Amino acid sequence: MSLTYEFLVQWTPSTGDWNLYQFIDSDIAELHLVKSGNWQTVKSGHQLIPIGNYVIDREISSNQFRLWQVDIAQSDFLPSLITQGDLSAELDPSIEIIPLGNYLLLYKPDTGAYQCRRFDPFSNTLMLTADSPQNITGHWQTITNADLIPVAGYVVSRDRNDGQCRTWMFDGGNASDILPEPQIPGMQWTIDQSTKLCTMGDRIVGWDPDSRDITLWPVDPTLAHPGLPSKTITVWESALPADTVLFGLTPLVPLELPTGVQGGADGPGTIPWMRQRIKKVVYLMLENRSLDHMCGDLYTVDKVGKFIGSDKPFDGASNTNWNADKNGQRYYQTKFSVQSVDYPKGDPDHSYSGIIQQLFDGADPNAGHIPEMKGFVKSYGSRGKSPDEVMHYYDPSMLEPMSLLAKQYAVSDTWFCSLPGPTDPNRAFSLTGSSFSKTENFESGDTYISWPKFPRRPSVWDVLWAHGIKDWKLYYHATWGGLKYTNQLFLKGHIKEVDQETDHYNTDISEFISSAKAGTLPAFSFIEPAWLGNSSGMVPNSCHPPSDMAPGLKMVADIYNALRQGPDFDQTLLIITFDEHGGIYDHVPPPYTNNAYRNDTEGGFGFDLLGVRVPTVLISPWIENSTVFRSVQEGRQYDATSFLSTLLQWQGIPASNWWLGDRIRAAASFESVFQAKHLRKDIPLSVQAPELDPKQLDMPMNELHQLFITRIVYTLCTGILSPEEIEQEAQCICTLGSIRLATQALDKLEIRLNAVHSKN
């Protein structure tokens, strides 16, 4: 039996009477009556539209609306009026409002015309303004006179004439059609047009007021054919009133379940256990290091204290692992003998094609082959570098405090990056659940600047916002011209209030440190590393090769120490991970998995293969000492979307509400790591930060630096210089010999542009 926080409302508009049932998923399935009541002001002529933690009450004739917040614990489960207003300027009464996760679809059945707009519970129109470039307007030729049923990230269209059902996956970033082809296999039913339909969680519910039964069509988005066999259950003792309306509710799950509502397990290793103990989450994603490279020697001597999942030995580096160069010479995996953390000296290939070579060494990657991990040396050697550098791994003593924290708390040896590709697509997966159907870094220059001017898929912050959750911030290091990478690609233009108050939601790392020490951090903090140094002393600290990792390790120490000194450490989870392996050897083949959006493909790649293993360390006094964690959810793997899955569940948001694609629905979540029954006291009060080389800024630039220099130049110059002049400035700075020279040139450029701007 599965106990979920899902409800079905039976409402009689003519009288205002309602009954609220909890759905109990078992072999027979049942609805458990929780409470009953009567609405005096919500009666005939009103349409009730559930979305996330809210219900939109639309008076159809006048287009007036009220937005109610759901609270199952109250006698009336719609106790709080959030906002109200008039939708007449946005749509006429003939237009239907369909909730699509984080969006509202405005659909005109007689013509097939539609507009898709982001839902905003804090807006007096419930959505982004009509002129937002994030809106998608279209006209379906084949989806007319249809009932549109949203479920599990899909939209089912039932023809009102013959009951034929077709299903598409919803894509809020597809400007040409939000329901792109192909149709979803196994979800082409025929449902009699007299049967009324609604959604409850990941199920379509069908009913007829003349019957005592309902029929459920479950949907599992992790399956190749997500439509499961239907099930009919008897709910009522007699037929319902003729005007009965049913609708499902999947509101935020409260920390304490209301009276009359059943719940599942809540002991150690469960989401309820985690939610009771963790009140703040801090997320840091670094760059381009593999698990073998960073943690391969972590448990060669020391013993693992706690296994979660499989109890097989820690899967680290071994001197029996090897790769051969193009001449057949073998290079074995060995420990670095040097006393510095600036290897490899080159920037290994971490493009999609380069990684495919590393994984398959010439084999066909589209034939379902298990990667043999034999192409790393050939890949790196082709760049004219010493081939053995990518085969080496570090002694744990060289990587303090990272290795210390990994052994004091938890590390996974089964955590993979989300696809065989570079920074942008992997970071996109970690924050949006997909890479926007891209295998390479997103375009620089004008395309980067214009990125928010076109519809984009939603991010984790969109999901939080759509559920009324504002308690989060993004923290940055060095910026020029207001460039904020994560905000630019994954948030800007999505939420009006965030754009208007950008400095509140996007702020400096110094504020994070002071807030951590003061205990005033938001519930969710996202930290972006310094991509580039500046003349004020900031040095790149993302750990991206070729660079000294010391600045990144110092950042880890600074973050941990600030949290440890603050009053909230006992209820904080710090997550440290890497976006991808950066072309550095790891011996474990990545597994196959779900595509995020079923129509995504790039150069024959179906986004169904994870990337190479990366280090992921979880830090909390509710985690037992020396924990190694693996997935306890059969058939599910850890990748960057595991963070999304766990964070959203921790915030109480049901999976059926996410609408971030199928990959996140198939990812393993990591609540099982919280096994300590009592708050640990044997944890470091502080950790040592490595000393920094004063010549850090004199290091040569890598490809990531050049990528961000181009983006910075376009951010500074757009609207002041011509496109040709901007490109010339970017190319000139990218050819300079060191980070220091590049940052000095950027500073001078910014001063020069400010002078031009002030004259104008």
C-alpha positions in Angstrom: 0.0 0.0 0.0 1.3 3.5 -1.0 0.2 6.4 1.1 0.4 9.7 -0.9 -0.7 13.2 -0.1 -3.2 13.2 -2.9 -6.9 14.1 -2.7 -10.0 14.0 -4.7 -12.7 16.6 -4.2 -16.4 15.8 -5.0 -18.2 19.2 -5.4 -21.8 19.9 -6.2 -22.0 23.4 -7.7 -25.8 23.8 -7.3 -25.6 23.4 -3.5 -21.9 24.2 -2.8 -21.6 20.9 -0.9 -18.2 19.1 -1.1 -16.5 16.0 0.2 -12.7 15.6 0.4 -11.2 12.2 0.0 -7.6 11.0 0.4 -6.5 8.5 -2.3 -5.0 5.3 -0.9 -3.0 3.5 -3.6 -3.2 -0.3 -3.0 -4.0 -3.5 -4.8 -7.7 -2.5 -4.8 -7.2 1.3 -4.5 -9.6 3.3 -2.4 -10.8 6.8 -1.5 -10.8 7.6 2.2 -13.3 10.4 3.3 -11.4 13.1 5.2 -14.0 15.8 5.7 -17.1 17.4 4.2 -18.3 21.0 4.0 -20.2 23.7 2.1 -19.2 26.7 0.1 -21.6 29.6 0.1 -19.9 31.7 -2.5 -18.5 29.0 -4.8 -21.4 27.6 -6.7 -22.8 27.2 -10.1 -21.1 29.3 -12.8 -17.7 28.9 -11.2 -14.9 26.8 -12.5 -12.3 25.4 -10.0 -8.8 24.9 -11.4 -6.3 23.2 -9.1 -2.7 24.1 -9.6 0.1 23.2 -7.2 -0.8 24.4 -3.7 -3.7 26.5 -5.0 -7.1 26.5 -6.5 -8.2 29.1 -9.0 -11.8 30.0 -8.6 -13.0 31.5 -11.9 -16.4 33.0 -12.4 -16.8 32.2 -16.1 -19.4 34.8 -17.1 -17.5 37.8 -15.6 -13.9 36.4 -15.8 -13.4 37.4 -12.2 -11.1 35.1 -10.3 -10.0 34.3 -6.7 -6.9 32.4 -5.9 -7.2 30.1 -2.8 -4.4 28.4 -1.0 -4.9 24.8 0.0 -4.6 23.7 3.6 -6.0 20.2 4.3 -5.7 20.8 8.0 -8.4 23.5 8.1 -12.1 22.7 8.3 -12.4 24.4 4.9 -9.5 23.2 2.9 -9.4 26.5 0.9 -9.1 28.9 3.9 -6.8 31.6 2.6 -7.5 34.1 -0.2 -4.2 34.9 -1.8 -5.2 37.3 -4.5 -8.2 38.2 -6.7 -8.8 40.1 -9.9 -10.2 40.4 -13.3 -9.0 38.2 -16.3 -11.1 40.0 -18.9 -8.1 41.7 -20.4 -6.3 38.4 -20.7 -9.0 36.1 -22.1 -12.7 35.8 -23.0 -15.1 33.4 -21.3 -14.9 30.9 -24.2 -11.2 30.3 -23.4 -10.4 27.4 -21.1 -7.7 27.5 -18.5 -5.7 24.3 -18.3 -3.0 24.0 -15.5 0.3 22.6 -16.8 2.5 22.3 -13.7 4.2 25.7 -13.7 2.2 27.1 -16.5 -1.4 28.1 -17.4 -2.6 27.1 -20.9 -5.2 29.3 -22.4 -7.0 27.2 -24.9 -9.8 28.0 -27.4 -11.4 24.7 -28.3 -13.3 25.8 -31.4 -10.2 27.1 -33.2 -7.3 25.3 -31.5 -5.6 28.6 -30.7 -3.6 28.7 -27.5 -1.3 30.7 -25.3 1.0 29.2 -22.7 2.1 31.5 -19.9 4.0 30.9 -16.6 1.8 30.7 -13.5 2.6 33.3 -10.9 0.6 33.0 -7.6 1.8 36.5 -6.6 0.6 38.3 -9.7 -2.8 40.0 -9.9 -3.3 38.3 -13.3 -2.0 34.8 -12.1 0.6 34.7 -14.9 3.4 36.6 -16.7 2.3 39.6 -18.6 1.1 39.1 -22.2 4.2 40.7 -23.7 6.7 38.4 -22.0 9.0 36.6 -24.4 8.6 33.5 -22.3 5.0 33.1 -23.4 4.3 30.8 -26.3 1.4 31.4 -28.7 0.2 28.9 -31.2 -2.6 27.4 -33.2 -3.2 23.6 -33.4 -4.8 22.3 -36.5 -5.5 18.8 -35.1 -6.3 19.6 -31.5 -9.7 21.3 -31.7 -12.9 20.6 -29.9 -11.0 18.6 -27.4 -10.8 18.0 -23.7 -7.2 18.6 -22.6 -6.2 16.6 -19.5 -2.7 17.4 -17.9 -1.0 14.5 -16.2 2.6 13.6 -15.1 4.1 16.2 -17.6 1.9 15.1 -20.5 -1.3 16.4 -22.0 -4.0 14.0 -23.1 -6.3 15.3 -25.8 -9.7 13.6 -26.0 -11.8 14.4 -29.1 -15.3 15.5 -27.9 -16.9 13.9 -30.9 -15.6 10.3 -30.8 -13.7 10.0 -27.5 -10.3 9.2 -29.2 -7.4 10.2 -27.0 -3.9 11.2 -28.1 -1.1 12.2 -25.8 2.0 14.5 -26.1 4.7 15.5 -23.7 4.5 19.1 -22.7 7.5 21.3 -23.4 7.3 24.9 -22.2 10.5 25.8 -23.9 9.4 24.7 -27.4 8.4 27.9 -29.1 7.1 26.1 -32.2 4.7 23.8 -30.4 4.3 23.1 -26.6 3.0 19.6 -27.5 5.7 18.5 -30.0 5.6 15.2 -31.9 5.9 12.3 -31.6 2.9 11.2 -29.6 3.5 9.2 -26.4 3.2 5.4 -27.1 0.7 3.5 -25.2 -1.5 6.5 -24.3 -3.9 6.4 -27.2 -7.1 5.4 -25.5 -10.8 5.7 -26.4 -12.7 7.2 -23.5 -16.4 7.7 -24.1 -17.1 11.5 -24.5 -19.9 11.3 -21.9 -17.3 10.3 -19.2 -16.0 13.3 -17.3 -12.3 13.6 -16.7 -9.9 15.2 -14.3 -6.4 14.6 -12.9 -5.4 13.4 -9.5 -1.6 13.2 -9.1 -0.2 10.9 -11.8 -3.7 9.6 -12.7 -6.5 10.5 -15.0 -9.9 10.1 -13.2 -13.0 9.3 -15.1 -16.6 9.4 -13.8 -20.2 9.5 -14.7 -22.7 11.0 -12.2 -25.1 8.2 -12.9 -22.5 5.7 -11.6 -21.1 4.9 -8.2 -17.7 4.2 -9.7 -14.6 6.0 -10.9 -12.0 4.7 -13.4 -8.3 5.5 -12.9 -5.8 5.6 -15.7 -2.3 5.7 -14.0 0.7 7.2 -15.7 4.3 6.3 -14.9 6.6 8.8 -16.7 9.7 6.6 -16.0 8.5 3.9 -18.4 8.9 3.7 -22.1 5.1 3.2 -22.3 3.9 5.3 -19.4 0.2 4.5 -19.7 -0.7 1.7 -17.2 -3.8 -0.5 -17.2 -6.9 1.3 -16.0 -8.6 0.3 -12.8 -12.3 0.9 -11.8 -13.3 1.2 -8.2 -16.6 1.7 -6.4 -16.6 4.9 -4.2 -20.2 5.9 -3.5 -23.2 4.0 -2.3 -25.6 5.7 -4.7 -25.4 7.8 -7.9 -24.1 11.4 -7.6 -26.0 14.6 -8.3 -26.1 15.4 -12.0 -23.9 18.5 -11.8 -21.2 16.8 -9.7 -17.6 18.0 -10.4 -14.5 16.0 -9.4 -11.0 17.5 -9.2 -7.8 16.3 -7.8 -5.5 18.1 -5.3 -1.8 17.6 -4.7 -0.9 20.4 -2.3 2.3 20.9 -0.4 2.9 18.1 2.1 3.0 19.6 5.6 5.5 18.7 8.2 2.7 17.4 10.4 -0.1 15.5 8.7 -3.6 16.8 9.4 -6.1 14.8 11.4 -7.7 12.1 9.4 -4.9 11.9 6.8 -2.8 8.8 6.6 1.0 8.9 6.0 3.8 6.6 5.2 7.0 5.7 6.9 8.8 8.5 8.8 11.8 6.9 10.3 15.5 7.5 9.5 16.3 7.6 5.8 12.8 8.9 4.8 11.7 12.3 3.4 9.6 13.1 6.6 12.7 12.3 8.8 14.8 14.6 6.6 12.2 17.4 6.6 11.9 17.4 10.4 15.7 17.8 10.8 16.9 19.8 7.8 15.6 23.3 7.5 18.3 24.8 5.2 20.0 23.4 2.1 23.2 24.9 0.6 24.2 23.7 -2.9 27.7 24.2 -4.4 28.6 22.8 -7.8 32.3 22.9 -8.8 33.8 22.0 -12.1 35.4 19.1 -14.0 36.8 16.5 -11.8 36.1 12.7 -11.8 35.4 10.6 -8.8 38.5 8.4 -9.3 40.7 11.6 -9.6 39.4 13.2 -6.4 38.3 10.3 -4.2 39.8 7.2 -5.7 42.1 6.7 -2.7 39.7 7.8 -0.1 39.1 4.4 1.5 42.2 2.5 0.5 43.4 2.7 4.2 40.5 3.9 6.2 37.4 1.9 6.6 33.9 2.9 5.6 31.8 3.5 8.7 28.3 3.1 7.1 27.1 1.8 3.8 23.7 2.9 2.5 22.4 0.7 -0.3 24.9 -2.0 -1.4 27.6 -2.9 1.1 30.2 -3.8 -1.5 33.6 -2.1 -1.0 34.1 1.5 -1.9 34.7 1.5 -5.7 37.8 3.7 -6.0 40.9 3.8 -8.1 43.1 0.7 -8.8 46.5 0.3 -10.4 45.0 -2.5 -12.5 43.0 0.0 -14.5 44.6 1.2 -17.7 44.2 3.0 -21.0 46.3 2.7 -24.1 47.6 5.4 -26.4 47.2 5.3 -30.2 50.4 3.1 -30.4 49.1 0.6 -27.9 51.2 1.7 -25.0 49.4 1.2 -21.7 49.1 3.8 -19.0 48.0 2.5 -15.6 46.0 4.3 -13.0 48.5 5.6 -10.4 48.6 8.1 -7.6 50.1 11.5 -8.2 53.6 11.7 -6.7 53.6 15.5 -7.0 52.8 17.8 -4.0 50.5 20.2 -5.9 46.9 20.2 -7.0 47.2 21.8 -10.4 47.1 18.7 -12.5 46.3 17.9 -15.2 48.4 20.6 -16.8 46.2 20.7 -19.8 42.4 21.1 -20.3 41.2 17.6 -21.3 38.6 17.4 -23.9 35.1 17.4 -22.4 33.1 18.1 -25.4 30.4 15.6 -26.2 32.4 14.0 -29.0 35.5 14.0 -26.9 33.7 12.2 -24.0 32.2 9.7 -26.4 35.7 8.8 -27.5 36.8 8.5 -23.9 33.8 6.2 -23.1 33.6 4.0 -26.2 37.0 4.3 -27.8 35.5 4.1 -31.3 32.6 1.8 -30.6 29.1 2.8 -31.7 27.6 4.8 -28.8 24.1 4.5 -30.1 23.9 0.7 -30.1 23.3 0.3 -26.3 26.9 -0.8 -25.7 28.3 -0.6 -22.2 31.1 1.9 -22.2 34.6 0.3 -21.7 36.2 3.6 -20.5 39.3 3.0 -22.7 39.6 6.2 -24.7 40.8 8.7 -22.1 44.5 8.5 -22.9 44.0 8.8 -26.7 41.7 11.8 -26.1 44.1 13.6 -23.9 47.2 12.6 -25.9 45.7 14.1 -29.0 46.1 17.5 -27.4 49.8 17.1 -27.2 49.9 16.6 -23.4 51.5 13.9 -21.3 48.9 11.1 -21.6 49.4 9.7 -18.1 48.1 12.9 -16.4 44.5 12.0 -16.9 45.0 8.6 -15.4 46.3 9.9 -12.0 44.5 10.3 -8.8 45.2 12.3 -5.6 46.2 11.2 -2.1 43.4 12.3 0.2 45.8 14.4 2.2 46.3 16.7 -0.9 42.6 17.6 -1.1 41.8 18.8 2.3 39.2 19.8 3.4 37.2 18.0 0.7 38.5 14.6 1.6 38.1 15.2 5.3 34.5 16.3 4.9 33.8 13.3 2.6 35.1 10.9 5.4 33.5 12.8 8.2 30.1 12.8 6.5 29.0 11.1 3.3 30.3 10.5 -0.2 28.7 8.5 -3.1 30.7 6.2 -5.4 27.7 5.8 -7.7 26.9 9.5 -8.6 27.2 10.3 -12.3 27.0 13.6 -14.1 23.8 13.9 -16.2 25.2 13.5 -19.7 28.5 13.0 -21.5 29.0 16.7 -22.1 30.5 20.0 -20.8 29.5 22.7 -18.3 26.3 24.3 -19.6 24.3 21.2 -20.4 25.3 19.5 -17.2 24.5 22.6 -15.1 21.2 22.9 -17.0 20.3 19.3 -16.0 21.1 20.1 -12.3 18.7 23.1 -12.2 16.1 22.4 -14.9 16.0 18.6 -15.3 17.2 18.7 -18.9 19.9 20.3 -21.1 17.5 22.0 -23.5 18.3 19.3 -26.0 22.0 20.4 -26.2 25.1 18.4 -25.8 27.6 21.3 -25.9 28.0 24.6 -24.2 25.4 27.1 -25.1 26.4 29.7 -27.6 28.5 32.6 -26.4 28.2 36.2 -27.5 24.9 37.6 -28.7 23.0 34.3 -28.3 24.0 34.2 -24.6 22.9 37.9 -24.1 19.6 37.2 -25.9 19.0 33.9 -24.1 16.1 35.2 -21.9 14.4 36.7 -24.8 13.1 33.4 -26.0 10.9 30.7 -24.3 13.0 28.4 -22.0 12.1 25.4 -19.9 11.4 26.1 -16.3 14.0 25.7 -13.5 13.8 24.5 -9.9 13.1 28.2 -8.9 10.0 28.2 -11.2 8.7 25.1 -9.4 9.3 26.7 -6.0 7.7 30.0 -7.0 4.6 28.3 -8.4 4.1 26.7 -5.0 4.5 30.0 -3.2 8.0 29.4 -2.0 10.2 32.5 -2.1 12.8 31.6 0.5 15.9 31.2 -1.7 18.8 33.1 -3.1 21.7 32.7 -5.6 25.1 33.8 -4.5 27.9 34.9 -6.8 31.6 35.7 -6.7 33.3 38.0 -9.3 31.0 39.7 -11.8 31.3 42.3 -14.5 28.5 44.4 -15.8 26.0 42.5 -13.7 26.8 39.1 -15.4 25.2 36.4 -13.4 25.5 33.2 -15.3 23.0 31.0 -13.5 20.3 33.8 -13.4 20.9 34.6 -17.1 20.4 31.0 -18.4 17.9 29.5 -16.0 15.9 32.3 -14.3 15.9 35.7 -16.0 12.6 36.6 -17.5 10.8 33.7 -15.8 9.4 35.6 -12.7 8.5 39.2 -12.8 9.2 39.9 -9.1 12.6 38.3 -9.3 13.5 40.4 -12.3 12.4 43.5 -10.5 14.2 42.7 -7.3 17.2 40.9 -8.8 19.6 42.1 -6.2 17.5 40.5 -3.5 17.5 37.0 -5.1 21.0 37.3 -6.7 23.6 38.6 -4.3 27.3 38.5 -3.4 29.1 35.6 -1.7 30.1 37.9 1.1 26.4 38.1 2.1 26.3 34.3 2.2 29.2 34.1 4.6 27.8 36.8 6.9 24.3 35.3 6.8 25.6 31.8 7.5 27.4 33.0 10.6 24.3 35.0 11.7 21.8 32.2 11.0 19.8 34.2 8.5 20.3 32.1 5.3 17.2 31.3 3.2 15.9 27.8 3.1 17.7 27.2 -0.2 21.1 28.7 -1.1 22.7 28.2 -4.5 26.4 29.1 -4.8 28.0 29.8 -8.1 31.9 29.7 -8.1 34.1 32.4 -9.5 34.6 31.6 -13.2 37.3 34.2 -13.5 39.4 36.3 -11.2 39.4 40.0 -10.8 41.9 42.8 -9.9 40.4 43.0 -6.4 42.0 39.7 -5.5 39.3 37.2 -6.5 40.8 34.1 -8.2 38.9 31.4 -10.2 37.8 28.8 -7.7 35.7 26.4 -9.8 38.5 23.7 -9.8 38.3 23.6 -13.7 41.6 22.2 -15.2 44.1 23.4 -15.9 44.1 25.3 -12.7 45.2 25.0 -9.1 42.4 23.5 -7.0 43.5 25.3 -3.9 41.1 28.3 -4.4 38.2 25.9 -4.8 39.3 23.9 -1.7 39.6 27.2 0.2 36.0 28.1 -0.9 34.8 24.8 0.5 36.5 25.5 3.8 35.1 29.1 4.0 31.6 27.8 3.3 31.8 25.0 5.9 33.4 27.2 8.5 30.8 29.9 8.1 28.0 27.4 8.5 29.7 25.7 11.4 30.1 29.0 13.2 26.4 29.9 12.7 23.5 28.8 14.9 21.8 26.8 12.1 24.5 24.2 11.3 22.6 21.4 13.1 19.7 21.8 10.7 21.6 22.5 7.5 22.6 20.2 4.6 25.6 21.3 2.6 25.9 19.6 -0.8 29.2 19.7 -2.7 29.3 18.2 -6.2 30.9 18.7 -9.6 29.2 19.4 -12.9 31.1 16.8 -14.9 34.4 14.8 -15.0 36.2 17.3 -17.3 37.8 14.5 -19.4 39.7 13.0 -16.5 39.7 9.2 -16.2 37.2 7.2 -14.1 36.9 3.5 -14.4 33.2 2.9 -13.9 31.0 2.9 -17.0 28.0 5.3 -16.8 24.6 3.6 -17.1 21.8 4.3 -19.4 18.8 6.2 -18.2 15.7 8.2 -19.2 15.7 11.0 -21.7 14.4 14.1 -20.0 12.1 15.1 -22.8 11.1 12.3 -25.2 11.5 14.4 -28.3 15.0 15.6 -27.4 17.8 14.4 -29.7 21.1 15.9 -30.8 23.3 14.3 -33.5 21.7 10.9 -32.9 22.1 11.1 -29.1 18.9 10.5 -27.2 20.1 11.9 -23.9 19.7 8.4 -22.4 23.2 7.9 -21.2 24.6 9.4 -18.0 28.1 11.0 -17.9 31.1 9.9 -15.9 31.1 9.6 -12.1 31.8 12.8 -10.2 32.4 13.4 -6.4 29.3 14.3 -4.4 29.7 15.0 -0.7 26.8 15.5 1.7 27.5 17.3 5.0 25.1 17.3 8.0 25.3 16.3 11.6 22.4 13.9 10.9 24.7 11.8 8.6 26.7 9.1 10.3 30.5 9.2 10.2 32.3 7.8 7.1 29.1 7.1 5.1 29.2 5.8 1.6 25.8 6.1 0.0 24.3 4.3 -3.0 20.8 4.3 -4.3 18.3 2.3 -2.4 15.6 2.8 -5.1 15.7 -0.2 -7.5 16.6 0.8 -11.0 17.2 4.4 -10.2 20.6 6.1 -10.5 22.2 9.2 -8.9 22.9 12.1 -11.2 22.5 15.9 -10.9 18.7 15.6 -11.1 18.8 13.6 -7.9 19.4 17.0 -6.2 16.3 18.4 -7.8 14.2 15.4 -6.8 15.4 15.5 -3.2 15.1 19.2 -2.8 11.6 19.4 -4.2 10.4 16.5 -2.0 12.1 18.2 1.0 10.1 21.3 0.2 6.9 19.2 0.3 6.2 19.4 -3.4 4.7 16.2 -4.8 6.4 14.7 -7.8 3.3 15.0 -10.0 3.6 18.8 -9.7 7.2 19.1 -10.9 6.8 19.1 -14.7 10.5 19.3 -15.3 10.7 16.3 -17.6 11.1 12.5 -17.2 14.7 12.3 -16.1 14.0 13.8 -12.7 11.1 11.4 -12.2 13.5 8.5 -12.8 16.4 9.8 -10.7 17.2 8.4 -7.2 16.8 10.8 -4.3 19.2 10.7 -1.4 17.1 11.1 1.8 18.3 7.6 2.8 21.6 9.2 3.8 20.1 10.7 7.0 20.5 7.7 9.2 21.8 9.2 12.5 19.1 8.9 15.2 20.7 11.5 17.3 22.5 14.7 16.5 26.2 14.0 16.1 28.7 15.9 18.3 31.9 14.3 16.9 32.2 16.7 14.0 34.8 19.2 13.0 34.4 22.6 14.5 36.3 24.0 11.6 38.5 22.8 8.7 41.7 24.2 7.4 41.8 26.1 4.2 44.8 25.6 1.9 47.2 28.5 1.4 46.9 30.1 -2.0 49.7 30.7 -4.4 50.0 34.5 -4.9 50.6 33.8 -8.6 47.2 32.3 -9.1 46.1 35.0 -11.5 49.3 34.5 -13.6 48.1 31.0 -14.6 47.2 30.5 -18.3 43.5 30.6 -19.3 41.5 27.5 -20.0 38.6 27.1 -22.4 36.1 27.9 -19.6 37.8 31.2 -18.9 37.6 32.1 -22.6 34.0 31.1 -22.7 33.1 33.4 -19.9 35.4 36.2 -21.1 33.3 36.3 -24.3 30.1 36.4 -22.3 31.4 39.1 -20.0 32.5 41.3 -23.0 29.0 40.9 -24.6 27.4 41.7 -21.3 29.4 44.9 -21.0 29.3 46.1 -24.6 25.9 45.2 -25.9 24.1 48.4 -26.8 27.3 50.5 -26.8 29.6 48.9 -29.4 28.7 47.3 -32.7 28.6 43.5 -32.9 31.9 43.5 -34.9 33.6 45.7 -32.3 32.3 43.5 -29.5 33.6 40.3 -31.1 37.0 42.0 -31.7 37.2 43.0 -28.0 36.4 39.4 -26.9 38.9 37.8 -29.2 41.6 40.2 -28.2 41.2 39.5 -24.4 40.9 35.8 -25.0 44.3 35.7 -26.6 46.1 37.3 -23.6 48.6 35.2 -21.8 47.1 34.9 -18.3 44.0 35.3 -16.1 45.6 38.4 -14.6 46.0 40.1 -18.0 42.5 39.2 -19.0 40.9 40.6 -15.8 42.9 43.8 -16.1 41.7 44.1 -19.7 38.1 43.6 -18.6 38.5 46.2 -15.9 39.8 48.7 -18.4 37.1 47.9 -20.8 34.4 48.4 -18.2 35.9 51.8 -17.2 36.0 52.8 -20.8 32.5 51.8 -21.5 31.2 53.5 -18.4 32.9 56.7 -19.6 31.1 56.4 -23.0 27.8 55.6 -21.3 28.1 58.7 -19.0 28.8 61.0 -22.0 25.7 59.7 -23.7 
